């Protein structure tokens, strides 16, 4: 272009340039030349650019991988573990996530239960008979008492041990080591007969239900609740926020007053109430309308879960609607909106086709950060006993159940607690990464 | 200013009223009644009971009556959990316990969180900052019941020779330590993150440069000039945090068996003790709304630049 004009900044075409033009300059462009007109660098779309930035964020990618693993654990895991989350395994109650081989168990039994009282009495009677004497009832009672006492051992420090402490002490003495994976005695015997038995990797609960299957199911429920609640919040918030922002004026004022009131309602109090009410109301509805497809659906999902969704949908969309309203108010002054309106597009179409796609970044980030808070709330409600109801497990209710007998079975708290915390942490970190990637201006 | 205060107070009253109405209708929508678990009383007895406590009238009349009593600060009597005992007395007995734990929790959260945030901001980018960031990010991902249960396992006899604190809450100062720590952990991490961001923002301001140019010592620059401005976002957060601490109180009170209002509230819903549900909800709601109001007004005092009346945020 440089030689085209008389001098820099001038719009008058240089005469020398005009004189130099020949017929070839006015011939139509051939295919090859046309291809060259297209910019050689491929244009990068908003999403591709965001994905490029996100991929560079190590923390967010690690969080994503962790989330994928937790997802596999929750959704594929139950297909691998042959135990159902509500299946009672008789004889496998209160198993630890480790086991001792049958031989080791026999050795331990031999070492600790020196003699049972009856055996001691029988033995003493034999000895007495050999000497031609009979034992008086007082003597028999003494022997019995001694046999009971001999079930205790005094260790090097002079502590008298019995029960679990004695077992632990004797195992250390005999060099018996725990092996990973919980098996009941019956299962060990079946294994000895050549059968293959899947171990209870996380142990079992007091009803003999496989704890890992329960944790998997609880994780699945937490994830579903998190994502579904976030989507619900997204839909309600997007509709409310965009209408309020686009219409403006009196409509906006009224809608924002409503938002303000909902915003200042102490949500936890109301959510506790709502999920309780919804749960019982839905249960009654299901009982009255057996066979009705809606009732069956409610029954399938669990009335508690639906109650929680409703509670969530009623109160948590406020933040989302505020964010979307703010965005829409900014965007609606743009020229392309005026152009669309001039072409006769309706308000709904402008919102759907022009405004919402342009605040997609914000929407995605807010939705993603809503997931962990929904999981937080679900586990909180379940912990208090108003969330997911039995027999469905939830990480929160499992942690709550683990409080009884915490000192004996601490891992019953650890497994759900760790998965829950790691899941929330990963969602938080991934959401932060997504925010940085989609909206670099917000980066702190 | 006066206009703003009046408007906010009216708004707060409206909120409490809305909460009262929602609670009232929700409560009556719960199937079942307070007498369910009693040994199935005869219809005659049921009728008498309902009449005695005014449950035989239509819901809207009950509500109007209740609101009338409420305006005279009469919250009625418990009909199930502590029969015929005034709800206001229950609140008077239980709330101080919850408030003490919540108050101490919030106090340590602020006293530790703000300095930690400042330290992190001051050491921006180096190891100290990274460690603090990891702790705080993990901290805001741990549900309070997980923290509470872990603490109770670690220090109440789960590990050998580590039984430092009593398992059951007995009102001694030792039994306050774990609940307060558990309850304050999340806010501490959150406050620390907030104040780090705010502090970073403040450090880069012109007036900090001016202060340094005048030759002030670093300590004075940070604490006198930067911190005061960095505290503003922290204060905004405190209002909602009071609510959060109270709700966290529900689970912490459950884990440590604390006879507080939060635990009682959950139990009252489970027992369908209508007046107790209403009374505790309205009390807690009023408390939270009031705290938000106080914080918003405090905000103005701390930062005179903020203009509350003209849509200033």
HADDOCK unambig.tbl for C-alpha pairs under 7 A between the chains (distance, minus, plus):
assign (segid A and resid 261 and name CA) (segid B and resid 15 and name CA) 5.78 0.50 0.50
assign (segid A and resid 264 and name CA) (segid B and resid 15 and name CA) 6.85 0.50 0.50
assign (segid A and resid 264 and name CA) (segid B and resid 289 and name CA) 6.64 0.50 0.50
assign (segid A and resid 265 and name CA) (segid B and resid 15 and name CA) 6.51 0.50 0.50
assign (segid A and resid 265 and name CA) (segid B and resid 19 and name CA) 6.68 0.50 0.50
assign (segid A and resid 266 and name CA) (segid B and resid 243 and name CA) 6.80 0.50 0.50
assign (segid A and resid 266 and name CA) (segid B and resid 285 and name CA) 5.94 0.50 0.50
assign (segid A and resid 266 and name CA) (segid B and resid 288 and name CA) 6.91 0.50 0.50
assign (segid A and resid 268 and name CA) (segid B and resid 247 and name CA) 6.43 0.50 0.50
assign (segid A and resid 269 and name CA) (segid B and resid 281 and name CA) 6.73 0.50 0.50
assign (segid A and resid 273 and name CA) (segid B and resid 26 and name CA) 6.98 0.50 0.50
assign (segid A and resid 274 and name CA) (segid B and resid 26 and name CA) 6.80 0.50 0.50
assign (segid A and resid 277 and name CA) (segid B and resid 26 and name CA) 6.44 0.50 0.50
assign (segid A and resid 277 and name CA) (segid B and resid 29 and name CA) 6.48 0.50 0.50
assign (segid A and resid 277 and name CA) (segid B and resid 30 and name CA) 4.77 0.50 0.50
assign (segid A and resid 280 and name CA) (segid B and resid 30 and name CA) 6.29 0.50 0.50
assign (segid A and resid 280 and name CA) (segid B and resid 31 and name CA) 6.18 0.50 0.50
assign (segid A and resid 281 and name CA) (segid B and resid 30 and name CA) 6.37 0.50 0.50
assign (segid A and resid 281 and name CA) (segid B and resid 31 and name CA) 6.24 0.50 0.50
assign (segid A and resid 376 and name CA) (segid B and resid 143 and name CA) 6.55 0.50 0.50
assign (segid A and resid 384 and name CA) (segid B and resid 251 and name CA) 6.73 0.50 0.50
assign (segid A and resid 406 and name CA) (segid B and resid 153 and name CA) 6.68 0.50 0.50
assign (segid A and resid 407 and name CA) (segid B and resid 153 and name CA) 6.57 0.50 0.50
assign (segid A and resid 407 and name CA) (segid B and resid 157 and name CA) 6.95 0.50 0.50
assign (segid A and resid 407 and name CA) (segid B and resid 158 and name CA) 4.55 0.50 0.50
assign (segid A and resid 417 and name CA) (segid B and resid 146 and name CA) 6.04 0.50 0.50
assign (segid A and resid 421 and name CA) (segid B and resid 141 and name CA) 5.81 0.50 0.50
assign (segid A and resid 421 and name CA) (segid B and resid 142 and name CA) 5.31 0.50 0.50
assign (segid A and resid 424 and name CA) (segid B and resid 141 and name CA) 5.52 0.50 0.50
assign (segid A and resid 425 and name CA) (segid B and resid 138 and name CA) 6.43 0.50 0.50
assign (segid A and resid 425 and name CA) (segid B and resid 141 and name CA) 4.99 0.50 0.50
